[in-house]
Amino acid sequence: SDTKLPVISNIVTVSGTSTLKVGWMTNENTTGRVYYSATLPVLPNAANTVFIGSTASTKNHLVTIPNLTANTTYFLVIESTDTAGNVSTSATFAARTLVLPVTPDTTPPVISALSTSVGTSSMTVQWFSNEPASGRLFYSTSTPINTSSTNTSSFIENTSLSTNHSLTLSGLATSTVYYMAVQSADGSGNKAISTEFSVTTGT
């Protein structure tokens, strides 16, 4: 009778974000199982050890382990059983799932609750953004304001990322109309600019 154990060789793994493909060869036709765990030890045939396998008897084996956690190391043991019931197990080996891809942020902040507090020679402009963002206040005594160029426009800014923005202009002329627009840029560089508005300083 056949008492020789199958020989397991040429083990390869291919990682996905939620799957591991495990391939191997045996020197005779066998069924195959892959036991796996995120912790050691991996004990084949233990009650709490999960596995996935195939009942097809072949020399070339490929098993896909589904529903895994991304960016996680898993420890694996291969088991192959020939037609006579002889069972071979591999040494424990490790494979790691891939990191989930980061979706680029292309959505600009949303500016809301814009308000002003006006004095004779100063004013404070406040607003909120729906995500942490910088704050910039463009201002001019003429309209329209060129918010596309910092070389031709006057502005003050706070580059710290926040959802609550407050910028104060000082040294303004009294009884003068100032045209303004606010801008917020998130950490990915997406910018939102308010519509232009005007404020008149006091006398």
C-alpha positions as CSV (number, residue, x, y, z in Angstrom):
1,S,0.0,0.0,0.0
2,D,1.0,3.7,-0.5
3,T,2.6,5.0,2.7
4,K,4.7,7.8,1.2
5,L,3.8,11.3,2.1
6,P,3.1,13.8,-0.7
7,V,5.9,16.4,-1.3
8,I,4.8,20.0,-1.2
9,S,6.9,22.4,-3.2
10,N,6.9,25.7,-5.1
11,I,4.7,27.7,-2.7
12,V,3.7,31.1,-4.0
13,T,1.3,33.8,-2.8
14,V,-0.3,36.7,-4.5
15,S,-1.8,39.4,-2.3
16,G,-4.8,41.6,-2.8
17,T,-6.4,44.1,-0.5
18,S,-8.9,41.5,0.8
19,T,-7.6,38.2,-0.7
20,L,-4.6,36.0,-0.7
21,K,-4.0,33.5,-3.5
22,V,-1.9,30.5,-2.5
23,G,-0.4,28.2,-5.1
24,W,1.8,25.1,-4.7
25,M,2.7,21.8,-6.3
26,T,2.8,18.2,-5.1
27,N,4.6,15.3,-6.6
28,E,1.4,13.3,-6.8
29,N,-2.3,13.9,-7.0
30,T,-3.7,15.3,-3.8
31,T,-6.5,17.4,-2.4
32,G,-5.4,20.7,-0.8
33,R,-6.2,22.9,2.1
34,V,-4.8,26.2,3.4
35,Y,-5.2,26.9,7.1
36,Y,-4.8,30.6,8.0
37,S,-4.9,33.0,10.9
38,A,-3.8,36.5,11.8
39,T,-2.2,35.1,15.0
40,L,0.2,32.3,15.7
41,P,0.3,29.3,16.0
42,V,-1.7,28.0,13.1
43,L,-2.9,24.5,14.0
44,P,-4.3,22.4,11.2
45,N,-7.5,20.6,12.0
46,A,-8.0,22.4,15.3
47,A,-11.6,23.4,16.0
48,N,-10.9,27.2,15.9
49,T,-8.6,27.1,12.8
50,V,-10.2,28.3,9.6
51,F,-9.3,27.0,6.2
52,I,-10.2,27.0,2.6
53,G,-9.5,24.1,0.2
54,S,-10.3,22.0,-2.8
55,T,-11.4,18.4,-3.0
56,A,-10.1,18.0,-6.5
57,S,-7.1,15.7,-6.7
58,T,-4.3,17.3,-8.6
59,K,-0.6,18.1,-8.6
60,N,-1.1,21.8,-9.2
61,H,-3.0,23.7,-6.5
62,L,-4.4,27.2,-6.3
63,V,-6.6,28.4,-3.5
64,T,-8.1,31.9,-3.0
65,I,-8.7,33.0,0.6
66,P,-11.5,35.7,0.6
67,N,-12.8,38.3,3.0
68,L,-9.5,39.3,4.6
69,T,-8.5,42.6,6.2
70,A,-6.3,45.0,4.2
71,N,-2.8,45.6,5.3
72,T,-2.7,42.6,7.6
73,T,-0.2,39.8,8.0
74,Y,-1.7,36.3,7.9
75,F,0.1,33.1,8.8
76,L,-0.6,30.0,6.7
77,V,-0.1,26.3,6.6
78,I,-0.7,24.1,3.5
79,E,-2.1,20.6,3.9
80,S,-2.1,18.0,1.0
81,T,-3.7,14.6,1.2
82,D,-3.1,11.9,-1.4
83,T,-5.6,9.2,-2.5
84,A,-4.2,6.8,0.0
85,G,-4.9,9.2,2.9
86,N,-1.3,10.2,3.5
87,V,-1.2,13.8,4.7
88,S,1.6,16.4,4.4
89,T,1.7,19.8,5.9
90,S,4.0,22.7,5.1
91,A,5.9,24.8,7.6
92,T,4.0,27.9,8.7
93,F,4.6,30.9,6.3
94,A,3.3,34.4,6.2
95,A,1.8,36.7,3.6
96,R,0.4,40.2,3.9
97,T,-2.6,41.8,2.3
98,L,-2.2,45.0,0.4
99,V,-3.0,48.5,1.7
100,L,-6.4,49.9,0.5
101,P,-5.8,52.6,-2.2
102,V,-6.3,56.1,-1.0
103,T,-9.0,58.0,-2.9
104,P,-7.7,61.4,-3.8
105,D,-9.6,64.3,-2.2
106,T,-11.0,66.5,-5.1
107,T,-13.8,68.1,-3.3
108,P,-13.4,71.8,-2.2
109,P,-14.5,73.0,1.2
110,V,-18.0,74.5,1.6
111,I,-18.0,78.1,2.9
112,S,-21.0,79.1,5.0
113,A,-22.2,81.6,7.7
114,L,-20.2,84.5,6.3
115,S,-20.5,87.6,8.5
116,T,-18.8,90.9,9.0
117,S,-18.2,93.2,11.9
118,V,-17.4,96.8,10.7
119,G,-15.7,99.7,12.4
120,T,-14.5,103.1,11.1
121,S,-11.1,101.9,10.1
122,S,-11.2,98.1,10.6
123,M,-13.5,95.2,10.0
124,T,-13.6,91.5,10.9
125,V,-14.8,88.9,8.5
126,Q,-15.9,85.5,9.8
127,W,-17.0,82.3,8.1
128,F,-17.1,78.5,8.5
129,S,-15.9,75.7,6.3
130,N,-17.2,72.1,6.4
131,E,-13.7,70.7,6.7
132,P,-10.3,72.0,8.0
133,A,-9.0,74.6,5.6
134,S,-6.9,77.7,5.4
135,G,-8.5,81.1,5.3
136,R,-7.8,84.1,3.0
137,L,-9.6,87.4,2.7
138,F,-9.2,89.4,-0.6
139,Y,-10.1,93.1,-0.5
140,S,-10.1,96.1,-2.7
141,T,-11.8,99.5,-3.2
142,S,-12.6,98.6,-6.8
143,T,-14.6,95.8,-8.3
144,P,-14.3,93.1,-9.5
145,I,-11.6,91.6,-7.3
146,N,-9.0,89.4,-9.0
147,T,-8.9,86.3,-6.7
148,S,-6.9,84.3,-9.3
149,S,-3.7,86.2,-8.7
150,T,-2.0,87.1,-5.4
151,N,0.3,89.4,-7.3
152,T,-2.4,91.9,-8.2
153,S,-4.8,91.6,-5.2
154,S,-4.5,92.6,-1.6
155,F,-5.3,89.9,0.9
156,I,-4.6,88.7,4.4
157,E,-4.7,85.0,5.4
158,N,-4.3,82.4,8.0
159,T,-2.6,79.3,6.6
160,S,-3.6,77.1,9.6
161,L,-6.3,74.5,8.8
162,S,-9.5,75.2,10.7
163,T,-13.3,75.1,10.2
164,N,-13.8,78.4,12.0
165,H,-12.3,81.4,10.3
166,S,-11.8,85.0,11.4
167,L,-9.7,87.6,9.7
168,T,-9.4,91.3,10.7
169,L,-8.5,94.2,8.4
170,S,-7.1,97.3,10.0
171,G,-5.9,100.7,8.7
172,L,-8.9,101.1,6.4
173,A,-10.2,104.4,5.1
174,T,-13.4,105.7,6.8
175,S,-16.7,105.9,4.9
176,T,-15.3,103.8,2.1
177,V,-16.8,100.8,0.2
178,Y,-14.5,97.7,0.3
179,Y,-15.1,94.8,-2.0
180,M,-14.2,91.4,-0.6
181,A,-14.2,87.7,-1.2
182,V,-13.1,84.9,1.1
183,Q,-11.2,81.7,0.2
184,S,-10.6,78.5,2.0
185,A,-8.3,75.7,0.8
186,D,-8.2,72.2,2.3
187,G,-5.2,70.1,3.0
188,S,-5.3,68.6,-0.5
189,G,-5.3,72.1,-2.1
190,N,-8.9,72.2,-3.2
191,K,-10.1,75.8,-3.0
192,A,-13.5,77.4,-2.5
193,I,-14.1,81.1,-3.1
194,S,-17.1,83.0,-2.0
195,T,-19.0,85.4,-4.2
196,E,-17.8,89.0,-4.0
197,F,-19.5,91.2,-1.4
198,S,-19.1,94.8,-0.2
199,V,-18.8,96.4,3.1
200,T,-18.7,100.2,3.9
201,T,-16.6,101.4,6.8
202,G,-18.1,103.8,9.3
203,T,-17.6,107.5,9.6
